[in-house]
């Protein structure tokens, strides 16, 4: 059994920059205990001859050939832009504005 303490939960909360109440410390300690116990049970069941897996079924990546093709010209790319300036996309300023 893990038996995580309230002090450890408070430390974890501080690292995560979470403000927790005294009541939440007790609740979280119990929940973290259950989680750690479940992880420990999985560790006990895992056999050395069973390889770790990331998926239940085998997956195969499907790759296509890289084919060089003509892209858009600058004028074509800017044609659908809501605003353009000096051959570039114009976007609203979001930094440095005080509202």
One Martini backbone bead per residue (centre of mass of N, CA, C, O) as a GRO file, in nm:
protein
   99
    1UNK     BB    1   0.097   0.035   0.021
    2UNK     BB    2   0.145   0.368  -0.014
    3UNK     BB    3   0.070   0.608   0.175
    4UNK     BB    4   0.016   0.909   0.124
    5UNK     BB    5   0.077   1.220   0.227
    6UNK     BB    6  -0.017   1.539   0.290
    7UNK     BB    7   0.265   1.660   0.243
    8UNK     BB    8   0.302   1.542  -0.043
    9UNK     BB    9   0.053   1.674  -0.165
   10UNK     BB   10   0.136   1.966  -0.105
   11UNK     BB   11   0.395   1.952  -0.274
   12UNK     BB   12   0.261   1.884  -0.544
   13UNK     BB   13   0.080   2.134  -0.552
   14UNK     BB   14   0.311   2.337  -0.554
   15UNK     BB   15   0.447   2.237  -0.818
   16UNK     BB   16   0.155   2.286  -0.973
   17UNK     BB   17   0.023   2.548  -0.871
   18UNK     BB   18  -0.188   2.463  -0.639
   19UNK     BB   19  -0.480   2.539  -0.470
   20UNK     BB   20  -0.541   2.387  -0.153
   21UNK     BB   21  -0.724   2.245   0.073
   22UNK     BB   22  -0.753   2.056   0.349
   23UNK     BB   23  -0.970   1.867   0.228
   24UNK     BB   24  -0.822   1.808  -0.041
   25UNK     BB   25  -0.580   1.662   0.076
   26UNK     BB   26  -0.738   1.413   0.168
   27UNK     BB   27  -0.862   1.336  -0.105
   28UNK     BB   28  -0.597   1.320  -0.272
   29UNK     BB   29  -0.455   1.108  -0.102
   30UNK     BB   30  -0.658   0.882  -0.162
   31UNK     BB   31  -0.641   0.890  -0.472
   32UNK     BB   32  -0.333   0.845  -0.497
   33UNK     BB   33  -0.332   0.573  -0.357
   34UNK     BB   34  -0.504   0.425  -0.568
   35UNK     BB   35  -0.321   0.476  -0.809
   36UNK     BB   36  -0.058   0.347  -0.694
   37UNK     BB   37  -0.181   0.069  -0.646
   38UNK     BB   38  -0.256   0.009  -0.942
   39UNK     BB   39   0.032   0.030  -1.053
   40UNK     BB   40   0.152  -0.193  -0.875
   41UNK     BB   41  -0.023  -0.426  -0.986
   42UNK     BB   42   0.080  -0.411  -1.272
   43UNK     BB   43   0.378  -0.466  -1.196
   44UNK     BB   44   0.320  -0.757  -1.082
   45UNK     BB   45   0.198  -0.884  -1.350
   46UNK     BB   46   0.433  -0.825  -1.506
   47UNK     BB   47   0.631  -0.991  -1.721
   48UNK     BB   48   0.941  -1.050  -1.856
   49UNK     BB   49   0.821  -1.204  -2.131
   50UNK     BB   50   0.659  -0.935  -2.169
   51UNK     BB   51   0.626  -0.703  -2.389
   52UNK     BB   52   0.601  -0.389  -2.440
   53UNK     BB   53   0.315  -0.179  -2.519
   54UNK     BB   54   0.113   0.067  -2.708
   55UNK     BB   55  -0.069  -0.156  -2.849
   56UNK     BB   56  -0.303  -0.408  -2.903
   57UNK     BB   57  -0.233  -0.364  -3.203
   58UNK     BB   58  -0.079  -0.378  -3.485
   59UNK     BB   59   0.116  -0.129  -3.650
   60UNK     BB   60   0.126   0.048  -3.973
   61UNK     BB   61   0.293   0.247  -4.167
   62UNK     BB   62   0.192   0.475  -4.424
   63UNK     BB   63   0.375   0.545  -4.704
   64UNK     BB   64   0.469   0.797  -4.922
   65UNK     BB   65   0.586   0.941  -5.178
   66UNK     BB   66   0.797   1.191  -5.251
   67UNK     BB   67   0.666   1.472  -5.430
   68UNK     BB   68   0.747   1.709  -5.640
   69UNK     BB   69   0.567   2.023  -5.640
   70UNK     BB   70   0.391   2.281  -5.719
   71UNK     BB   71   0.336   2.572  -5.575
   72UNK     BB   72   0.258   2.864  -5.464
   73UNK     BB   73   0.244   3.170  -5.526
   74UNK     BB   74   0.244   3.467  -5.384
   75UNK     BB   75  -0.018   3.566  -5.520
   76UNK     BB   76  -0.192   3.315  -5.459
   77UNK     BB   77  -0.166   3.320  -5.149
   78UNK     BB   78  -0.275   3.632  -5.120
   79UNK     BB   79  -0.561   3.629  -5.259
   80UNK     BB   80  -0.718   3.502  -4.984
   81UNK     BB   81  -0.643   3.724  -4.809
   82UNK     BB   82  -0.764   3.965  -4.600
   83UNK     BB   83  -0.452   4.068  -4.567
   84UNK     BB   84  -0.197   4.273  -4.726
   85UNK     BB   85   0.171   4.348  -4.703
   86UNK     BB   86   0.443   4.357  -4.881
   87UNK     BB   87   0.395   4.038  -4.958
   88UNK     BB   88   0.223   3.988  -4.690
   89UNK     BB   89   0.073   3.892  -4.422
   90UNK     BB   90  -0.186   4.046  -4.240
   91UNK     BB   91  -0.190   4.089  -3.887
   92UNK     BB   92  -0.291   4.125  -3.589
   93UNK     BB   93  -0.205   4.275  -3.309
   94UNK     BB   94  -0.121   4.119  -2.973
   95UNK     BB   95   0.130   4.273  -2.886
   96UNK     BB   96   0.152   4.570  -2.691
   97UNK     BB   97  -0.143   4.599  -2.607
   98UNK     BB   98  -0.365   4.831  -2.452
   99UNK     BB   99  -0.710   4.768  -2.298
   0.00000   0.00000   0.00000
